[in-house]
């Protein structure tokens, strides 16, 4: 029964993610072609910055709510209190970030020689609103997963992501509004999507005073994920910077192509994670005597499926690269083979890390993530000079192995 539900949810969540990725794949080349290289680069820079800021504003509250919602000590009457407290915390942090950011923009922007940038202060302010509202939207989406309502997740995710990409595309391509229009259009879409998302989780919204004890519990559990996210961001970008400085930009291109194709394997990992995270704690609550053996069986099943997918991509890496890319990118085949198995190991962390969440010792996530980021730096430093992109791929594979062993 558990395996059947998990498999069904993986297909639905995976379908939502796949549809979104297809839309983004076709939309962004059009946006990049419409904007100048400078404009597209500036847009990517803004999106990267608000992504990092969103990581801080999120404060790991999505993870915290998933941990406590189905906890054996949580009564059904307390679940709305958990969801509401987390949502209020998200909104407080988001509003604070927008206010502080707006004040900084008013002070700093006039000193940045605005005429040299392909956007105005409007884009910066809109980016802050997009950052905050996207976090609130994702929080509500994750709550629908706690209700084991994957079709609700699918519908709101597809509508919101399709509408945000489509509105940005229309603003840039048809109205020529540039980066300002792109971000303002997305902010307006989120204003329309948020009430719909709120309606879907209405049974868990409790209009009472904020429970400070629950607020502190959620923030205390979640804040280490800020440092985990920063470590993963560093972990995911170090190899490219080191390749550029220690070899050549061409090696960065070879490695980046391999990493993009390795996302085929990552797609299955993400789909499993979206289905698994809400059900994991409920398994421990519903089966207190045998949840460990259930976790073990799911880990073995996950490893087997991911090994089959990763092995297939690895086996046909040369054919995949040569079929899609020009001949000069064939050197990406070997790094792709190695990265595929790295992502297989990365997928297992979704089960091996569950013990830390159960014991509410999330600070271990931060310690392990930063230690592995350090190991990854050393491995890249040792392997890149002699093996280039292949060495970077090996460093990633070994780092993911260390991570999942430490979590276990």
ChimeraX attribute file (.defattr): number of C-alpha atoms within 10 A of each C-alpha:
attribute: neighborCount
match mode: 1-to-1
recipient: residues
	/A:1	6
	/A:2	11
	/A:3	12
	/A:4	9
	/A:5	13
	/A:6	16
	/A:7	15
	/A:8	14
	/A:9	22
	/A:10	22
	/A:11	16
	/A:12	18
	/A:13	23
	/A:14	22
	/A:15	16
	/A:16	21
	/A:17	20
	/A:18	15
	/A:19	16
	/A:20	18
	/A:21	14
	/A:22	10
	/A:23	14
	/A:24	15
	/A:25	11
	/A:26	10
	/A:27	15
	/A:28	15
	/A:29	12
	/A:30	13
	/A:31	21
	/A:32	17
	/A:33	11
	/A:34	17
	/A:35	20
	/A:36	13
	/A:37	11
	/A:38	12
	/A:39	18
	/A:40	20
	/A:41	14
	/A:42	17
	/A:43	22
	/A:44	12
	/A:45	12
	/A:46	17
	/A:47	16
	/A:48	12
	/A:49	14
	/A:50	19
	/A:51	15
	/A:52	15
	/A:53	17
	/A:54	22
	/A:55	18
	/A:56	19
	/A:57	26
	/A:58	27
	/A:59	24
	/A:60	24
	/A:61	26
	/A:62	23
	/A:63	20
	/A:64	24
	/A:65	28
	/A:66	23
	/A:67	23
	/A:68	23
	/A:69	24
	/A:70	22
	/A:71	19
	/A:72	14
	/A:73	10
	/A:74	13
	/A:75	11
	/A:76	10
	/A:77	9
	/A:78	13
	/A:79	20
	/A:80	19
	/A:81	22
	/A:82	24
	/A:83	28
	/A:84	23
	/A:85	28
	/A:86	26
	/A:87	22
	/A:88	15
	/A:89	21
	/A:90	24
	/A:91	18
	/A:92	13
	/A:93	17
	/A:94	24
	/A:95	17
	/A:96	14
	/A:97	20
	/A:98	19
	/A:99	14
	/A:100	11
	/A:101	17
	/A:102	17
	/A:103	12
	/A:104	11
	/A:105	16
	/A:106	12
	/A:107	11
	/A:108	11
	/A:109	13
	/A:110	11
	/A:111	9
	/A:112	10
	/A:113	9
	/A:114	12
	/A:115	9
	/A:116	7
	/A:117	11
	/A:118	18
	/A:119	18
	/A:120	13
	/A:121	15
	/A:122	14
	/A:123	20
	/A:124	21
	/A:125	22
	/A:126	22
	/A:127	25
	/A:128	26
	/A:129	26
	/A:130	26
	/A:131	25
	/A:132	26
	/A:133	24
	/A:134	23
	/A:135	22
	/A:136	24
	/A:137	21
	/A:138	17
	/A:139	21
	/A:140	25
	/A:141	23
	/A:142	22
	/A:143	23
	/A:144	22
	/A:145	23
	/A:146	20
	/A:147	15
	/A:148	16
	/A:149	13
	/A:150	22
	/A:151	15
	/A:152	17
	/A:153	24
	/A:154	20
	/A:155	13
	/A:156	21
	/A:157	22
	/A:158	17
	/A:159	14
	/A:160	22
	/A:161	23
	/A:162	15
	/A:163	18
	/A:164	21
	/A:165	19
	/A:166	18
	/A:167	21
	/A:168	26
	/A:169	23
	/A:170	16
	/A:171	21
	/A:172	22
	/A:173	17
	/A:174	10
	/A:175	10
	/A:176	15
	/A:177	17
	/A:178	23
	/A:179	27
	/A:180	23
	/A:181	22
	/A:182	26
	/A:183	29
	/A:184	23
	/A:185	25
	/A:186	26
	/A:187	25
	/A:188	15
	/A:189	22
	/A:190	24
	/A:191	16
	/A:192	12
	/A:193	21
	/A:194	19
	/A:195	11
	/A:196	16
	/A:197	25
	/A:198	16
	/A:199	12
	/A:200	18
	/A:201	19
	/A:202	13
	/A:203	11
	/A:204	20
	/A:205	17
	/A:206	15
	/A:207	9
	/A:208	9
	/A:209	9
	/A:210	15
	/A:211	13
	/A:212	10
	/A:213	9
	/A:214	16
	/A:215	19
	/A:216	14
	/A:217	16
	/A:218	25
	/A:219	20
	/A:220	18
	/A:221	22
	/A:222	22
	/A:223	21
	/A:224	19
	/A:225	24
	/A:226	21
	/A:227	20
	/A:228	22
	/A:229	20
	/A:230	18
	/A:231	21
	/A:232	17
	/A:233	13
	/A:234	17
	/A:235	20
	/A:236	13
	/A:237	10
	/A:238	16
	/A:239	27
	/A:240	19
	/A:241	12
	/A:242	19
	/A:243	24
	/A:244	15
	/A:245	12
	/A:246	16
	/A:247	17
	/A:248	13
	/A:249	14
	/A:250	14
	/A:251	22
	/A:252	21
	/A:253	17
	/A:254	21
	/A:255	28
	/A:256	18
	/A:257	20
	/A:258	28
	/A:259	18
	/A:260	11
	/A:261	20
	/A:262	24
	/A:263	16
	/A:264	15
	/A:265	25
	/A:266	22
	/A:267	17
	/A:268	24
	/A:269	24
	/A:270	18
	/A:271	21
	/A:272	21
	/A:273	19
	/A:274	21
	/A:275	24
	/A:276	20
	/A:277	19
	/A:278	23
	/A:279	21
	/A:280	21
	/A:281	23
	/A:282	20
	/A:283	19
	/A:284	19
	/A:285	16
	/A:286	13
	/A:287	13
	/A:288	11
	/A:289	9
	/A:290	11
	/A:291	17
	/A:292	14
	/A:293	11
	/A:294	16
	/A:295	18
	/A:296	13
	/A:297	13
	/A:298	18
	/A:299	18
	/A:300	14
	/A:301	13
	/A:302	20
	/A:303	17
	/A:304	13
	/A:305	15
	/A:306	24
	/A:307	19
	/A:308	14
	/A:309	19
	/A:310	27
	/A:311	18
	/A:312	14
	/A:313	24
	/A:314	24
	/A:315	16
	/A:316	13
	/A:317	24
	/A:318	18
	/A:319	14
	/A:320	16
	/A:321	21
	/A:322	16
	/A:323	11
	/A:324	9
	/A:325	13
	/A:326	9
	/A:327	10
	/A:328	10
	/A:329	18
	/A:330	19
	/A:331	19
	/A:332	25
	/A:333	26
	/A:334	18
	/A:335	25
	/A:336	33
	/A:337	24
	/A:338	25
	/A:339	29
	/A:340	31
	/A:341	27
	/A:342	24
	/A:343	26
	/A:344	27
	/A:345	25
	/A:346	21
	/A:347	24
	/A:348	25
	/A:349	22
	/A:350	21
	/A:351	21
	/A:352	18
	/A:353	19
	/A:354	18
	/A:355	16
	/A:356	15
	/A:357	19
	/A:358	15
	/A:359	8
	/A:360	16
	/A:361	13
	/A:362	21
	/A:363	19
	/A:364	18
	/A:365	22
	/A:366	20
	/A:367	15
	/A:368	18
	/A:369	26
	/A:370	20
	/A:371	16
	/A:372	23
	/A:373	23
	/A:374	16
	/A:375	18
	/A:376	26
	/A:377	20
	/A:378	12
	/A:379	19
	/A:380	26
	/A:381	18
	/A:382	14
	/A:383	17
	/A:384	22
	/A:385	16
	/A:386	12
	/A:387	15
	/A:388	24
	/A:389	31
	/A:390	25
	/A:391	23
	/A:392	30
	/A:393	28
	/A:394	22
	/A:395	26
	/A:396	28
	/A:397	21
	/A:398	17
	/A:399	25
	/A:400	23
	/A:401	20
	/A:402	20
	/A:403	22
	/A:404	19
	/A:405	14
	/A:406	16
	/A:407	19
	/A:408	14
